[in-house]
């Protein structure tokens, strides 16, 4: 079961975006991006944009490992986001 094939945009507001599965298997919540202190790899502290992300899913249908890989891939896509590649 591929999680990303089943997610659909359900609701959008200035602070939160919710995704849900048509068969109610998973819910992806994205919070509001905010600047927060962050420890950098060189041990310095800097302000970084942080996006709260939560995923809830029916563990009887979706394997936890697959859900974790989905979140890791989603975060990688957000971290490597290039606005010029998005055409709206």
C-alpha positions as CSV (number, residue, x, y, z in Angstrom):
1,X,0.0,0.0,0.0
2,X,1.6,3.3,-1.1
3,X,0.5,6.1,1.3
4,X,1.1,8.9,-1.1
5,X,-1.4,7.5,-3.7
6,X,-4.3,7.8,-1.2
7,X,-3.8,11.3,0.3
8,X,-6.3,14.0,-0.7
9,X,-6.5,17.6,0.3
10,X,-9.4,18.0,2.6
11,X,-9.2,21.4,4.2
12,X,-6.9,24.4,4.0
13,X,-6.7,27.5,6.2
14,X,-3.9,30.1,6.8
15,X,-2.6,28.0,9.7
16,X,-3.3,24.3,9.0
17,X,-3.6,22.0,6.0
18,X,-5.2,18.6,6.5
19,X,-5.0,15.7,4.1
20,X,-7.0,12.5,4.5
21,X,-7.3,9.2,2.7
22,X,-10.5,8.5,0.8
23,X,-10.8,5.3,2.7
24,X,-9.9,7.0,6.0
25,X,-6.6,5.2,6.4
26,X,-4.3,8.2,7.1
27,X,-4.4,11.9,8.1
28,X,-1.5,14.2,7.4
29,X,-1.5,17.6,9.3
30,X,0.7,20.5,8.5
31,X,0.9,23.3,11.0
32,X,2.0,26.9,10.5
33,X,5.7,27.5,9.7
34,X,7.5,29.6,12.4
35,X,11.0,30.7,13.1
36,X,12.5,28.8,16.1
37,X,15.9,28.4,17.6
38,X,17.7,25.5,16.1
39,X,21.0,23.8,16.9
40,X,23.1,23.7,13.7
41,X,25.5,20.9,12.8
42,X,28.5,23.1,13.9
43,X,26.8,23.4,17.4
44,X,25.8,27.1,16.9
45,X,22.2,28.2,17.4
46,X,20.4,29.9,14.6
47,X,16.8,30.8,13.7
48,X,15.2,28.3,11.3
49,X,11.8,28.0,9.8
50,X,10.1,25.0,11.4
51,X,7.0,23.3,10.0
52,X,5.1,21.0,12.4
53,X,4.0,17.8,10.7
54,X,1.9,15.0,12.1
55,X,0.7,11.8,10.5
56,X,-1.8,9.5,12.0
57,X,-2.8,6.2,10.3
58,X,-4.6,2.9,10.8
59,X,-1.8,0.6,11.8
60,X,-3.9,-2.4,10.6
61,X,-3.6,-1.2,7.0
62,X,-0.4,0.8,6.8
63,X,2.9,-0.5,8.1
64,X,4.7,1.8,10.5
65,X,8.0,1.6,8.5
66,X,6.2,2.7,5.3
67,X,4.6,5.6,7.2
68,X,8.0,6.6,8.6
69,X,9.6,6.5,5.1
70,X,6.7,8.7,3.8
71,X,7.4,11.3,6.5
72,X,11.2,11.2,5.8
73,X,10.6,11.6,2.0
74,X,8.1,14.4,2.7
75,X,10.6,16.3,4.9
76,X,13.3,15.8,2.3
77,X,11.0,17.3,-0.4
78,X,10.2,20.3,1.9
79,X,13.9,20.9,2.7
80,X,14.9,20.8,-0.9
81,X,11.9,22.9,-2.1
82,X,12.7,25.1,-5.1
83,X,9.9,27.7,-5.7
84,X,10.9,28.3,-9.3
85,X,10.0,24.7,-10.2
86,X,6.4,25.1,-9.0
87,X,4.0,26.5,-11.6
88,X,0.7,27.7,-10.4
